Amino acid sequence: MIPLKFKTFITSLCLLLLSFPVIRSYGQSLKEIESNRVSLPNGWNLTPVGKMLPVGDLPLNIAVSRSGKMLAVTNNGQSDQSIHLIDSESLVLLDSVIIAKSWLGLTFSADEKSLYASGGNDNWIIRYAIKEKKLIPQDTLIFGKRWPNPISIAGIAVDDQKQILYAVTKENNSLYIFMI
């Protein structure tokens, strides 16, 4: 008589072995992984797996549209700061706009017709219309005078039904409520 624990173990092992070809079919070869190796200044190496799409030297935040069809990514590094609009299924860059300053705050409207992006220490949020898969600056929501006035919008959330935008800040640790 075979103990139940042993039967469970054998069943689990068989299922694992049967699933191995499926798992392997989604993997990358060593050559593919090595071709994307990145050397860091500290001597370490990164070998990312999966598909990659360059988005700048410091991608800080990503927002996913409600339908999941679009992604928006902020680039907040030393090069030109920018916002990228990406098709999430094909990983194709749909549009890229340069922004004077950006920071963490980034969100889509529920109807996916607008994208809100923090202007960082400029103390504003830029609303972009999304038309024909392009980002078009629509208006600017100003929260106060620019730096050195300590505001700096960090997080953004939109309640489309109530037409309210909520923003939190990193410099004066406040919650702002904006009628849109």
C-alpha positions in Angstrom: 0.0 0.0 0.0 1.4 3.4 -1.0 1.1 6.2 1.5 -1.1 9.2 0.5 1.7 11.7 1.0 3.8 9.8 -1.5 1.0 9.7 -4.0 0.5 13.4 -3.6 4.2 14.0 -4.1 4.3 11.8 -7.3 1.2 13.5 -8.7 2.8 17.0 -8.1 6.1 15.9 -9.6 4.3 14.6 -12.7 2.3 17.8 -13.1 5.5 19.8 -12.8 7.3 17.8 -15.4 4.3 18.0 -17.8 4.2 21.8 -17.4 8.0 22.2 -18.1 7.8 22.4 -21.9 5.1 25.1 -21.6 7.2 27.1 -19.2 10.3 26.7 -21.4 8.5 27.8 -24.5 8.1 31.3 -23.0 11.7 31.5 -21.9 14.7 33.2 -23.6 17.9 31.6 -24.7 21.1 32.4 -23.0 22.2 34.3 -26.1 19.1 36.5 -26.0 19.6 37.2 -22.3 23.3 38.0 -22.7 22.6 40.3 -25.6 20.8 42.7 -23.3 23.4 42.6 -20.5 23.9 46.1 -19.0 27.1 47.0 -17.0 26.6 49.3 -14.1 29.2 51.8 -12.9 29.7 49.8 -9.7 30.8 46.8 -11.8 27.6 44.8 -11.4 25.7 43.5 -14.5 22.0 43.3 -15.1 20.6 40.8 -17.5 16.9 41.6 -17.8 14.5 39.0 -19.2 11.4 39.6 -21.2 10.8 42.3 -23.8 12.3 45.7 -23.4 11.4 49.1 -24.6 13.8 52.0 -23.9 12.0 54.8 -22.0 14.9 57.0 -20.8 17.5 57.1 -18.1 15.2 57.1 -15.0 11.7 55.7 -15.6 10.1 56.6 -12.3 6.4 55.7 -12.6 4.1 53.8 -14.8 0.3 54.2 -15.2 -2.0 51.6 -16.8 -5.2 52.7 -18.5 -8.5 51.2 -17.2 -8.8 48.9 -20.2 -5.2 47.9 -19.9 -4.5 48.8 -23.6 -2.2 51.8 -22.9 0.7 52.5 -20.5 2.2 55.8 -19.7 5.8 56.1 -18.3 7.6 59.1 -16.9 11.3 59.5 -17.5 12.7 61.7 -14.7 16.5 61.3 -15.2 19.3 63.7 -16.2 18.4 63.7 -19.9 15.3 65.3 -21.2 12.4 64.5 -18.9 9.5 63.0 -20.8 6.3 61.0 -20.8 5.9 58.0 -23.1 2.6 56.6 -24.2 2.8 52.8 -25.0 0.5 50.2 -26.6 0.6 47.5 -23.9 -0.2 44.6 -26.2 2.4 45.3 -28.9 4.8 47.3 -26.7 5.0 49.9 -29.4 5.8 53.5 -28.4 2.7 55.5 -29.5 4.0 58.9 -28.5 6.6 60.7 -26.4 6.5 64.3 -25.2 9.2 66.2 -23.5 8.2 67.9 -20.3 10.1 70.6 -18.5 9.9 68.8 -15.1 8.1 65.7 -14.1 7.8 63.5 -11.1 5.9 60.6 -9.7 2.3 61.7 -10.3 0.8 60.0 -13.3 -2.8 58.7 -14.0 -5.3 58.2 -16.8 -8.9 59.3 -16.7 -11.4 56.5 -16.5 -12.5 57.1 -20.1 -8.9 57.1 -21.3 -9.3 60.4 -23.1 -6.9 62.2 -20.7 -3.6 61.7 -18.9 -2.6 63.7 -15.9 1.1 64.2 -15.2 2.9 65.9 -12.3 5.1 68.9 -13.3 7.2 68.3 -10.2 8.7 71.4 -8.6 6.9 73.6 -11.1 3.9 72.9 -8.8 1.4 72.0 -11.5 -0.2 69.1 -13.2 -0.5 69.0 -17.0 -3.6 67.4 -18.5 -2.9 65.8 -21.9 -5.7 64.9 -24.2 -5.2 61.5 -25.8 -6.3 61.8 -29.5 -5.4 59.3 -32.2 -2.9 57.7 -29.8 -1.0 61.0 -29.3 -0.5 63.1 -26.2 -1.7 66.7 -26.7 -1.3 69.2 -23.9 -4.8 70.3 -22.9 -4.4 72.5 -19.8 -2.4 73.1 -16.7 -3.7 72.8 -13.2 -1.5 75.3 -11.1 -1.1 74.6 -7.4 1.1 77.5 -6.5 4.2 79.4 -7.5 7.1 77.5 -8.9 10.2 76.3 -6.8 11.4 77.5 -4.3 7.8 77.5 -3.2 7.7 74.0 -1.5 4.8 72.0 -3.0 6.0 69.4 -5.6 3.1 67.2 -6.7 3.9 63.6 -6.2 0.8 61.3 -6.4 -2.3 61.9 -8.4 -5.8 60.2 -8.4 -8.9 61.2 -10.4 -12.5 60.6 -9.5 -14.1 61.1 -12.9 -17.7 60.7 -11.6 -17.3 63.6 -9.2 -14.9 65.5 -11.5 -12.3 65.8 -8.7 -8.5 65.4 -8.9 -6.6 64.6 -5.7 -2.9 65.3 -5.5 -0.4 64.7 -2.7 2.8 66.6 -2.4 6.3 65.7 -1.2 7.5 69.1 0.0 4.7 70.5 2.1 3.1 67.0 2.8 -0.4 68.1 1.8 -3.4 66.8 0.0 -4.9 69.1 -2.6 -8.3 68.7 -4.1 -9.0 70.2 -7.5 -12.3 70.4 -9.4 -11.7 69.5 -13.0 
